[in-house]
Amino acid sequence: MRVEKKRRHPPGALVLALTLLWPCLGLATDYYVSPAGNDTAPGTLTQPWRSLAHAGNTVQSGDTVLVRNGTYTNDYFWPQNSGTASAPISVRAHPGESPTLTGAGYYGAFIYIGWSGSQYFVIDGLRFENTTGENVIRLDQASYNTIRNCQFRNHEGTTINVNRSDRNVIERNTFDTAGDPSDAGSGDHIYVLGSDYNLIQNNYFTRAGHAAIDVIDYLSTANSDYNIIRDNTIEQRWGGGIYVSRGSTHTLIERNTISYAGVGVTTYPKTGIALMADDNIVRYNVMANASAAPYVDPGMTIEGFVFQGRVQNARRNRLYNNVIYGSGKEALFVTQRQNTVVTGNKFLNNIVYKNRVAGTYEQWIEPDGNYTLIFETYHANADNKWAAFPNDNAFHHNLMLHADAAGDRPGEDPFIYYDQNDWGHSLAWVQSNFATYFHHNIEQNPRFVDAAAGNFRLQGDSPAIDAGDFLARTRAAGGNTSTVPVDDAASFADGFGVVEGDSVKVGAQAPVRIIAVDYAANTLTLAQPLSFAAGETVSLAYAGSAPDMGAYEYTPGGGDTLAPAAPTNLTVQ
């Protein structure tokens, strides 16, 4: 017969020892902060702390700080410890509440995570309003952190600074007003500086003095590589949309809606998406209603120039299945200056419609002032040379048509400006004279569902349906293999270890997920083996006989079920 021994409670000394060891054992604790609290209190629901500053000095891995309603002036969270993958440190708004941080923070930031290899923090649901200083949140050599569901309103500098920090997630936040629209370099909502593998998704942006999202290297010592910017709504009204420059490679920019870039700016032009860097992918974005006189800029810019003594080239970028509509200036501006190189870029399956200059700005280019695409290859060096057009940049299977209030205007000049002495030709003339680089582009009304209301999906009779090209073709046959050799791997992404890779169709076979891309060898590694012949088409999933032009794939009887998901439109509070 088994006899159960009576359990005894530990003696007082053991209880005290366990209490002291509690943080060391990795046991998570919920702490509370309230404007009515006291930092000498235990930090419980009924006896909360007063400040986030005290919380930052106390919390350890696995702990959660629940911030109660109220206003926290000049308060800040600078943690002294780090979270772990299994036990992150969280700072969250108390359920159902919206605490507000305001004032100046501490040393230019309200939340500072960094310098000590800080990682695995979650900042969730806080509101930052009428703030001053260099940054609201600064990640400094910090990894695996998440900033979500926060509201940022009225900040004088950069809102979130991601400085040499990798594998962070910024999602579902609202950004409203940063910097000064009269100062060309003032105010980014998100500034990614020498940082890799970060994910910026499902955010709402408006009114940034410089740009909503700015990706750049760090003093030539650290590139910004393999970052993903997707499913964001950028209703700018001040500065630019998404800028990628100087030492920033393999950025994936997809499914963003960018409108009103540069509108309201009175001292300098801005653009929806600007690439001043190599080897990036821009796809399934909508850029609409950008800029107005007197300072107007394109819907999209691919540009090489010297900035702060640093050379910025723009090479081998892939721009496909975008919509550029209603820009106040040209739809696409491609230019190289100051001995930089802009070459090897591909512009494919895009819809460029109803873009024109409104007003008198840059009418020296053409008295009419109406054009859709400008291609400038001027070298501003000592001998004033012009690069040979089109400088190995390709434009094919795009819909490109100028229209104004009077209607569509196919065949007008200038459609493309490309030479110092000979500029102003129709699309037909360019396709005839430069067929290798300009082919299968059309001039027809795309038949959007309702462009005026921002619906750029295709009607069933759109000439853009099945009029696009495939992204690549197989270079050789393969039998039951997961490795697919293609003629252009640069159009594909494997998710960079951050999200899932592209789902691709090889020939007529069902879509298969990409798990790796070798850009140097031009090969795709798939999640399952396939057999294929040489010359098979390779593209993202599509309906019909070929991909459509534009940002949305039309499916008969089903609307656009294969189209990328629409960005989440968050409301500015």
N, C-alpha and C positions, 0 to 999 in steps of 0.2 A: 504494500500500500504506500502510495506516494504522499508524503506530507509536505504541504506548502509552508515555507517559512514566511513569517510576517515581515513585510517590508517596513523598513525604518526610514524616516526622513533624515537627510544628512544633517550633521551638526552645524551650528552657526558658522564656524570657521570655514567649512566646506562651501556653504552657501555664499559667503563673502568671496571666496576664491573663484567660484564659478561666475559670480557677478563681474569680477574684475577681468576674467578671461572671456566674457561674452563676446566682445568685438573680435577677439583673436580667433574665435571659433567659427567666424563667418556667419553668424546668426543675424539675419536681417532684422532691422528695426525701422518702424515708421515713426518719424518725427514731425512735429507740427510747428509752423511759424505763423504769427499773427501780429498785426500792428498793435494789438492790445496785450501782447505777450511780454515776457521778461527773459533775457538771456541767462539769468541765473536759475530759471525754472528747469524742470526735467525734460521739456520738449514734448509733452504728451498732449492729447486732444484738449484736455481740460486745463493744462498748464503749459501752454506753448512758449516757444522762444519768441523773441522780438525781431530778430534779424536773420537774413540769409547769410550775412557775414559770419555769424556765430555757427550756423549750420555748416558752412564750408570748412570751418576749423574742426568740426566734430565728426562728420559722417565718414563711414567706411564702406567697403565693398558690400553690396546687397542692401544698403539702407535706402530709404525713400524719404524725401522731404516733401510734405504736403503743405502748400502755401495757401493760407486763408484769404478771404476777400479783404480788400482795403488797398491803400496806397503806400508804397515803400519808396521813400525819397532818399536818393543817394545811397541806397543799399546795394549790395553786390554779393555774388557767390564766386569765391576763389577757392576751390577745394584743395585740401592738403593731402588727400589720399586719392587712390584710383580705384575704379571698379574692375570687374573681371567679366569674361564672356558669360559665365554662368551666374554672376552676381553683380550686375551693373549698379551704379549709383543714380538714383532718379530724383529730379526736382520737378514736381508736378503741381498744377493748380488743384486745390481741393475739389472733388467732384461737384459739379454744378456751380462753381465759383470762377471769377475772372480777376485775380489779383493783378495790380498794376505797379510796375516799376517806373520811376521817373527821376529826373534830375541829372546828376553828373556821374553816378557810379563811382568807380575807384580806379585811378590811373587810366582813364579813358575807356573803361569797359564795365558792364554790369555783370556779365558772366565771363570768366576767364578760365579756360581749361588748357593747360599746357606747361611747357618747360621741363616737366619732370616725367615725360612719357605718359602723360595722363590719357586714359582711355576708358571706354565703356561708361559713358554718362548719357543720361536721357533727360532732355529739357522739354517739358510738355505742358502746353496750355497756358503759358504766362503771357501777359500783356505788357509791352514796353511803349511808353507814350511820352512825347515832349522831352526827349533825352538829348544830352549834349555829350561831347567827347569824341574820340577817334572811332570807337566801335560800340555797338550794343553787346554783341557776343563775339568773342575772339577765341578761335581754336589755334593754338600755337604748338606745333609739333605734337599734335594730339590725334589719336586714331580711334575708330570704332565708336564714335559718338553720334547721337541722334538728336535733332532739333525738330520738333513737330508741334502742330496745332497752336503755334504762338502767333501773336499779333504785334506788329511793329508799326508805329505811326509817329511821324515827325521826329526825325533824327538828323543832326547837323552833319554827320560824317557817313562812314560806311556802316551798314547795318550788321552784317555777319562777315567776319574776316576769317577765311580758312587759309592759314599760313603754314606751309610745309606740313600739312596734316592730311592723312590718308584714310580712306575707307569710312568716311562719315556720311550720314544721311540727313538731308534737309528736306522735309516734306510737309505738305498740308498747312503751310504758314501763309499769313497775309502780310504783305509789305506795302506801306503807303508813306511816301515822302521821305527822301533822304537827299541831303546835299542842297545845292543851289543851282537852278537851271541857268543862271547867268554866268556860271563858272564851268567851263568845258570839262574840267577834270574833277568836279566836286560831286561825290556821292554815288556809290554803288550799293545796291541792296545786298548782293552777295559778291564778294571779292575772293576769288580762288587764286592763291599765289604759291606757285611751286608745290602743288599738291596733286596727288594721284588717287584714282579709283573712288572718287566721291560721287554720290548720287543726289541730284537735285530734282525733285519731282512733285507734281501736283500742288504747286504754290501759285498764289496770286500776287502780281506785282503792279504797282502804279507809281508814277512820279519819282523817278530817280534822276538826280542831276546829271550823272554820267551814263550809267547803264544799269539795267536790272541785274544782269549777271555778267561779270567780267572775269575771264580766265587768262592767266598770264604766268610766265615763269618767274623765278626768284633770282634776280641778279646774276643770271647765266650760270648759277650753281645748282639749280633744281628746276627741272621742267614740270609742267602740269600735264600729265598724261593719263589717258584712259578714264576721263571723267564723263559722266552721263547726265544730260540735261533733257528732261522729257516731261510731257504732259503738263506743262506750266501755262498759265494764262498771263500774258504781259500786256496790260492796257496802259502804255507808258505815259503819254501826255506830256512828258518832259524830254528826257534823253533817249538813249538807244536801248535796244532790246538785249541781245546776246552778243558779246564781243569775245573772240578767241584770238589771241595774239602771241607773238614772241615765245618760242619754245613750248608751245602747247600742242601736243599731237594726240591723235586718236580720240578726240572728243566726239561723243555721239550726241547729236542734237536732233531730237525727234519729237513729233506730235505736239509741238508747242503752237499756241496761237498768240501772235504778236500784232498789236494794233496801236495806232496813234503814236508810233515812234517819232520823236522830234516835234510833235504838235505842241505848241505853246512855248517852244524855245525861240528866243529872239536874238541870240548872239552867235549861234553856231549850228551847223547841221548835224543830224544824227541819222542812224540807219537801224533797220530791224534786226538783221544778223550781219555781222562783220567778221570775216576770216582774214587774219594776217598771220597765218601759221600753216603748217604742213599736215597732210594725212588725216584729215577730219571727215566725218560723215554728217551731212545735213539732209534730213529726209522727213517727209510727211508733216512739214510745218506750214502754217498759214500766216502770211505777212500781209496785212490789209490796212489801207487808209493811213499810210505813213506820211508825215511831213506836209507842210504847206508853206507858201511863200511868206516872208522873203527868204528864209533859210531852209532849204529843202535838201533832202538826201535820199539815196535809193532805198528800195525795199531790202536789197541785199548787196553787200560789198565784198569782193575778193581783191585784196590790195597788198602790195608790197611797198614798203617805204622804211626809211631809217627813223627810229624813234629813240630819243635820248641817247644817240650815238650807237644804237644797237640795230643791226640789220634784221628786218622782218620780211621773210619770203612767204609766198603762199603757193604751195606745190602739192599736186596729187590729191587734192580734196575731191570728194564725191558729193554732189548736190543733186538729189533726185526726188521726184514726186512731191515737190513743194508747190504752193500757190502764192503768187505775188500779185496783189490786186490793189488798185487805187492809190499807188504811191504818188506823192506830189512831184517827184522827179523821175529818173529812170528806174526801171524795175531792178536791173542788175548792173553794177558798176565794176568792171574788171580793169585794174590798172597796176602798172609797176613803174617805180621811180627810183632814182638815186642808186642805180646799179643793183637793185634787188631783182628777184626772179619770180615771176608768176607764170607757172607752166604746169602741164600735166593734169589740169583740173577737168572734170567732166560734169556737164550740166545736162541732165537726162530726165525725161518724163515730167517736166514741170509745166505748170500753166501760168503764163505771164499775160495778164489781161488788164486793160483799162488803166494803164499807168501813164502819166504825163506831167510836164511842168505846168504849174499853175502860177502865173505871175511873170515877173521879168527876170528872175534870178537865172544867170548863166545863159541868157538868150544870145550871147556872143557865140555860142556853139552853133546855133541855128535860129534864124529869125522866127521861124515857126514855133520853135520851142517844144515840139511834140516828138517824142521818141520813146521807145520801149527799152532798148538795150544800148548801153554805151560801152565800148571796149577801147580803152586808152592804154597804149603801150609806150608812152613817153619815158625816156630816161633823162632825168634831170642831172646829167653829169656834164663834164667840161665840153664834150663834143656834141651834146644834144642829139644823141642817136635815138632812133625809134626801133623797137624790136619788131621782128618780122611777124606780121599778123598771120594766123591767130596764135602763134607762139605755142603750139602743141596743146591748146585748150580746145575741148570738144563740146559742141552743142548739137544734140540730136534727139529726135522724138520729143520735142517740146511744142506746146501750143503757145505762140507768141503773137499777140495782136494788140495794137493800139486802138483805143476807143475814147470818145469824149461825149459830151452831152448830145451831140448831133448823131451819134451812132458809131458803128464799127468803121475802121479806116484801114483796111488791108492794102499792102503795097506801097505805102507812103514812105517818103524819105524825110529825115534819115532814120533808118531802123537801127543801123549799127554805125558807130563812129569809130574808125580804127586807124586813121592815117593822118599825118600832119597836113598833107596837101590834097588828099582824096578821101573825103568822108561824106557820108550821106547816101547810102545805098539801100535798096530794098532787101528784104529777106531772100527773095527769089534770086537776085543778083549775087548775093553772098553764097547761097547754096550752089549756084552754078559755078562760081569761081573758086570756092574752097570746099568742094564736096566731101573731102576726107574728114573735115572737122564739122561742117554744117550740113546735116542731111535729115530728111524725114521730119523737119519742123513744119508746122502748119499754121495758117492764119485763118482761124474760124472762131466764132463765138463759142465758148466752152459749154454754154447751156447749164449754168449753175442753178441749183434749186431756188435760191434767193440770196444773191450776193449782198444786196442792200441790208438784209437782216443778218448777215454774217454766216449764212449757210452755203458753204462752198462744195457741197456734195453735187453729184452729177445727175441731171435728168436722164431718162431712158434714151433720149435721142441725141445725147451729147456726142460730138465728133471725137471727144477724148477717150471714149470707151474702147478698150482693146487697141488703142493707137500707140501705146508706149512700147518700149523695148525691154528686153531681158537684161539683167544686170551683168551676166557673164555667160560663158559657154565652156564646156569641158574641153580640156586640151588633149585628152587621150581617153580611150575606153577603159572601163574598170569592171571587174566581175566580183560581186559579193564583197565589196570593200567599203570601209567607212571613210577612206581618204579620197577626196575628189579634187583632181587638179583642174584649175580654172584659169582663164586668161586674164581675170581681174578680180583678185580677192579683196581689193581695197574698198569695195562697196558693202562688205559684210562685217558683222560684229558677233563675237562669241559671248558677249555680255561682260567680258573682262573680269570674270569672277565676282561681279557685283549683282547682275541680274541674269536671267536666262538668255542664251544666245538666240540668234535669228532662226526662224523656221523657214526652210527653203524648199522649193520644188525643183527637182532635177528631172528635166523632161516632163512627162505627163504623170509622174509618180506622186504619191501622197507626200505632203510636206514632212520634212524631217528636221530635227533640231540640230543646229551647229553647236559643237562643244569646244572647238578650237579653230582659230584662223592663223595660218602662217603667212604673213604678208610678204615676206621675202621670197618664199618658195611658191607663192600663189596656190596654196592648197587649203581646202576646207576639211575639217574632221567632223563627221556626223555622229549622232548618237546611236545610229544603227546602220548596218552595211546595205549598200545598194549595188545594182549592176546598171551600167550605162554605156552608151556608145560615145565615140569622139564627136564633139560638136553639139552635144545636148545642151539645151537651154537651162540656165540656173537663175532663179530669181526668188524673191520673197513670195509668199502665198498670194495668189490672185485668182479671180474668176474669169471665165471666158477663154478666148484663144491667146491672149497676151495681157500683160499688165495695162492698167489704165494710166493716163496722164493725171496729174493732180494728187491731192493729199488723201483722196477717198476712193476706194475700189468699189465700183458699182456691181451689184449682183441682181440679175433680173428677178423681179418678183419679191425680192428681199431687201430692197434698199441698198445699204452699204455695209452689210454685216461683216465684211472682211476689212473694213476700214479701221485704222487705228482708233482706239478709244478717245473720245473727246476729252480735253482737259477739264479738270474739276474747277468750276467757276466759284471761287470763294468770295464771299461778300466782305467788303471793307466795312468794318464797324466804326 
